[in-house]
Structure formats: structure tokens, C-alpha cells
Amino acid sequence: MVEKDDLIDRVSQFYRQAGASLTGPIPRWNPDRPSRILPTFSRRAQVVTAAALVVFAIGLNIVFSNLRHQAAANKPTISPSPSAIQSRPVAHSNLNVSGAMTAASRPDRDSTCGYRAANSRLLFGSDPMGAGSEVVRVGFEISLTANRVGTYDAIYPLDQYGRTALDAVVSSSENSGAGSFWRAVSGRVIVSRTEHLGESGAYGFASGTLEGDLVNQISGGSPIHVSGTWSCVINPEANGP
Amino acid sequence: MESQASAHQFDLLYSSAYGAILRSAYLIVLDIGVAQEITQEAFLRLWQRRDRLAPDSNEKAWLVRVATNLAISHRRSLLTRWRLREEAPASPDPAAVALVQIELRQMRRALLSLNSRERAILALRFAEDLSFAQIGAIIGRPEPTIRTWLHRALAKLRRRLESSSRTQANAIAKESS
């Protein structure tokens, strides 16, 4: 049996000695002195308290659950791919080239853009302007400031090949990318509006005005003058980090 | 006159039962200060209902039951918890002074690691020599439950004592090496 071992003897001995040590005067009975023990809870009070806590916890859970649902309902809906619901903006530039050659944007053609969020760089390419053996594409590449909108220097030197922010390529046909390069010697690019730049999966949009004088990179010679309004759509695949 | 007689009767009961009630409480809480407060509370409760007691009622048994249950369920203050952890209280507590021997100190610590209900069952069984039925009547649980609880309390106490002995043996070995 459990109670016949050494442990019982030890416990009993402890109680004998501890009980025997309780000697001392009995304090005077004073019914006016309240005891200082902390109040206890009856079993009934404990059950009632526990039940109240459970009800409170359930209520709290319901409230938080409702709040979560409400918050989810109030949250603006974002589809996985904004491009799926966002219609492609339309952009028409109205650029004019004059001087050594003349050309103009065609209203039925879009200019295109690209945007890299990593360096806030906006790239613009106009529709091919002109016809026959002289087709000119005007473009620029600028690093947007924090405000994005603003005026940017057309001759700001880019790192490679003596390029400038604003330049043009004159080729022999609309389908050819090769041709002579024209660099800006004066001018500016003004960005007046941007939308959804750098938003992954979304169409971006930018617009403004530009004007500048450009000379042939090799032969120099008479400049061409480019001016007008520009606007462009940034396709989702070009509107990224 | 009737009131005076009642007060006198109560004084007699207080004088004769105080030691036993204090002991009952002390052997559970193992703190003389708390035990004194529990004893005072038990007598206060009896005092408040002294006019409602039946002539043949056993006040002492009633007081033991109240004191035991107060000892089981009283909420220990932080101060009390801290005091109970002390190895050897330097207070003039006569009971504590008697518990300086290592064996008793170990047992005290092991008992304090049990919950108050387990301590109450052990005290009622091995200090008061009460039967399981009597313990069940005091605590308000059936006899088989008391048996089970006692068995578990002893097993737990044994584990605590063994663990304490191992720790002490290790400390001694470390000191001698």
C-alpha cells in the first residue's frame, strides 16, 4: 500500500514537529478586527465567473470576426492583375519636326513608353513620323524626380555613346530601326502628368511637351527642330521594377 | 444577559479551539501569519452566525472545515508567495524556527510545491489522522476522489523530494571537488 512506506513516516514526522512548534499565547478574541486574508470566491462564484468569461470571450470573438469582415468589405478591391480590368489608355502625340527635315505625328498612331521604377527612368518613343525614305522617331530618356512632373534638360548627357536625353533616329523606312542618330544641342522635356508609373501589372501613362534642336551625331550640319505635345502609354510589361 | 452568556460561551470556545484551528490552517499554508489570519476569519464567521447555531452543533468541527477550506482557497498575496520561498525565515515565527533542520526544510519546500488542496488532504490524513470519509466531508468531495487525490499528492511529493535530494547531492559533490 502507498501509505506504508517511508514517505508517510517522513510526512507524519514533519507534521508532528511543525504542529508541536506552534506554541505561544492565544491572541485576545476581538470580533471587531477583520482578518487580512484576501477574499475568496465560492465555488458558485467561480462557476459564474468562468461562465461569464466564456460568454465574454465568445462575444469578443464575434465582434472581432465582424470587424474583420467589415474591414475586408471596406477594403478596396484589387484584382490580381489590374491590367485585366484597366482599359488601355489612349495616347496621341502631336509633334512637329522642322528644319533639315519635316514630319509630324499621325493622330492614328500611339507613342509608346517604358518605365523602370528602380531608377525612375522614363523612356519615350514617338510614332514614326514622315514617309518615304526619311522617317524620324523622336525619343527621350529621363530620370524622373520624386515629383515626377517638372522640366528636364534635353541635353542632359546619358552615360553611353554621347547620348543626350532627347534624341531622334532618322531611318529610311517605318520598319527599319537603323539610321542616323540626332542628338539634342538645346531644349527641354516637360512632364506634366503621370499615372500608375511603376505599378506592377498596370498600364502607365505620361504626357507633357518637348522642344529641342538636334544635330546629326556624325555629320553635324543643319539641325532639326522638334516641338509639340507628347503622351504615351506604358504597357504593363514595360511598367515594372 | 442572554447576550453576555453567549459572548462568554464564545470566549470559552475560542480559548479551547484556537490552537487546533490554527494548527489545521498552518499545516496547509505553512505560514504562521497566514494561518493566524485564517483562524481569525474562521472565528469571525462563527461569531457572525453564533445566534443561528443549533444547540447541539459541533462548532469545533465547523471551524476546522471553514479554516481548511479557507486555507485551500485563500488567495496568496505576492508578499506571502515571496515569503514562502525563503529558505529559512529569519522571523520570530516559532514554527519556522523549529524547521531549520535540513530534512524538515526539504519537506516544507516539497509540500509548498504541491497545491493547497493536496497539502490539505495530506495534513488532514497524516497530521489529523482523519479517515477518507471525514476528509471528504470537510473538503466536500466523495471518498474515492479523496483517495485518488491523496495517491497523486504522495506521488508528486515523492518526485519533488527525490529531485531536491539530487540537487543537494550535486551541490555537495561540487563543493567537495
Interface residues (C-beta under 8 A of the other chain):
Chain A: V2 E3 L7 I8 R10 V11 S12 F14 Y15 R16 Q17 A18 G19 A20 S21 L22 T23 G24 I26 P27 W29 P31 R33 P34 S35 R36 I37 L38 P39 T40 F41
Chain B: F10 D11 Y14 S15 Y18 G19 L22 R23 Y26 L27 L30 I32 V34 Q36 E37 I38 Q40 E41 F43 L44 W47 L70 S73 H74 R75 R76 S77 P94 A95 V97 A98 L99 E103 L104 M107 R108 L111 L122 A123 F126 A127 L150 H151 L154 L157 R158 L161
